[in-house]
Amino acid sequence: MNQIIKEAENVLMHTYNRYPVVLDHGKDMYLYDINGKRYLDFTSGIGVYAIGYGDEEYNSALKSQVDLLLHTSNYFYNVPTLEAVKKLSSATGLDRVFFTNSGAEAVEGAIKLARKYHYKKTGKDGGEIISMEHSFHGRSMGALSITGTKKYRDPFEPLIGGVKFAKFNDLNSVKTLINNNTCAIIMEPVQGEGGIYPASEEFIKGVRKLCDEKGIILIFDEIQCGMGRTGHMFAYQGYDVKPDIVTCAKALGCGVPVGAFAASENIAAAFEPGDHGTTYGGNPFVGAAVSKVFDIFESKNILDNVNKMGKYLSEKLQTLVSAYDIITGYRGKGLMQGLEFSIPVKDIIADSLDMGLILISAGTNVIRFLPPLILEKKHIEEMIEILTNCLKKTVTK
Ligand SMILES: *Cc1c(COP(=O)(O)O)cnc(C)c1O
């Protein structure tokens, strides 16, 4: 393994501090490295592999599509993508869908659509966007411009203009930023990278109301919290509010690179041919994947499982909060949960990896739990056992 890691470090751009593991294959909740060591995965490749590794139905749908057609360009129609679009439209309750290749691109499309809508409505450019502090929306220039962590943005200025940041879960701070030129408010119903912060019901409903009163487009970035992660197909459904535009990616394709943004009819109508495009986006290969993901969510009752297992995981994690002084807080919804520590979590994560458990952080002090949504009680118990061993080790160090 060391040889491969050394070679990789010589050719890959150094944008990540990777773990010293070369992964080879996966089955259900487990990943295996090239030496055959097994790891229980509580990250799903950052919220992607919701249906678990090696699902036969999913894999065979992809294999069949490979033999038919991978790509057509968007100048043609194809059936798998039409199926996927219909399923996503029905799941989001939004009328029109545009497929992208990643989450960042979905965000780019959403903000372009909001700007175009504003431009058509007012005859003026410069529509302002209000985003949230500690939000994460992606690494491309537009998505980065609305990402609420200054240190991610600073080296890349000038970014797109007309962006303001409000305090998450503070309705007044949103109110004071609104003016006649505000075209959109964007937020994650549950902030992911920022440290697993769910929106309060009062906040999210308050923002919806503000948007309705002032004719502002509400965009929910559900790239991480969507697709069943919180126990609802989309997190906003748990709050009983609906956005005008939603972005989706990560678990949408469960491994194939695909994102999407969906919008209500009157907003989507702002786009005309030529306004937006993508060469790969929504090709038949990803269409077949997305369509199959929706089928599996239904046939395996994924949402039910998220609600049951989310509750169990939350109980177990909260027990750890009472047992260890270094754990200072618990937050989460469904199978998107976090433990906050008084110390950086880097070493705990490295130790757990040694012991065969994959975890990730959100920021420096939060361990984030994003397991595949098919997990069972026994996996939670196994995870808690390994994590407890790591915590004991940390405390006695
Ligand atoms: C991961 C993520 C993105 C970016 O998605 P990419 O596919 O990495 O471009 C955007 N928004 C949220 C909320 C995310 O979690």
The ligand as an SDF file (V2000), in Angstrom:
LIG
                    3D

 15 15  0  0  0  0  0  0  0  0999 V2000
  -20.9760   18.4300   -1.1380 C   0  0  0  0  0  0  0  0  0  0  0  0
  -21.8050   19.6480   -1.1850 C   0  0  0  0  0  0  0  0  0  0  0  0
  -21.7700   20.5330   -2.2680 C   0  0  0  0  0  0  0  0  0  0  0  0
  -20.8130   20.3690   -3.4240 C   0  0  0  0  0  0  0  0  0  0  0  0
  -21.0250   19.1910   -4.1360 O   0  0  0  0  0  0  0  0  0  0  0  0
  -19.8680   18.6540   -5.1300 P   0  0  0  0  0  0  0  0  0  0  0  0
  -20.4850   17.4740   -5.7960 O   0  0  0  0  0  0  0  0  0  0  0  0
  -18.6840   18.3160   -4.2750 O   0  0  0  0  0  0  0  0  0  0  0  0
  -19.5650   19.7530   -6.0820 O   0  0  0  0  0  0  0  0  0  0  0  0
  -22.6330   21.6130   -2.2540 C   0  0  0  0  0  0  0  0  0  0  0  0
  -23.4900   21.8130   -1.2430 N   0  0  0  0  0  0  0  0  0  0  0  0
  -23.5580   20.9910   -0.1790 C   0  0  0  0  0  0  0  0  0  0  0  0
  -24.5430   21.2550    0.9050 C   0  0  0  0  0  0  0  0  0  0  0  0
  -22.7010   19.8910   -0.0980 C   0  0  0  0  0  0  0  0  0  0  0  0
  -22.7380   19.0920    0.9720 O   0  0  0  0  0  0  0  0  0  0  0  0
  1  2  1  0
  2  3  1  0
  2 14  2  0
  3  4  1  0
  3 10  2  0
  4  5  1  0
  5  6  1  0
  6  7  2  0
  6  8  1  0
  6  9  1  0
 10 11  1  0
 11 12  2  0
 12 13  1  0
 12 14  1  0
 14 15  1  0
M  END
$$$$
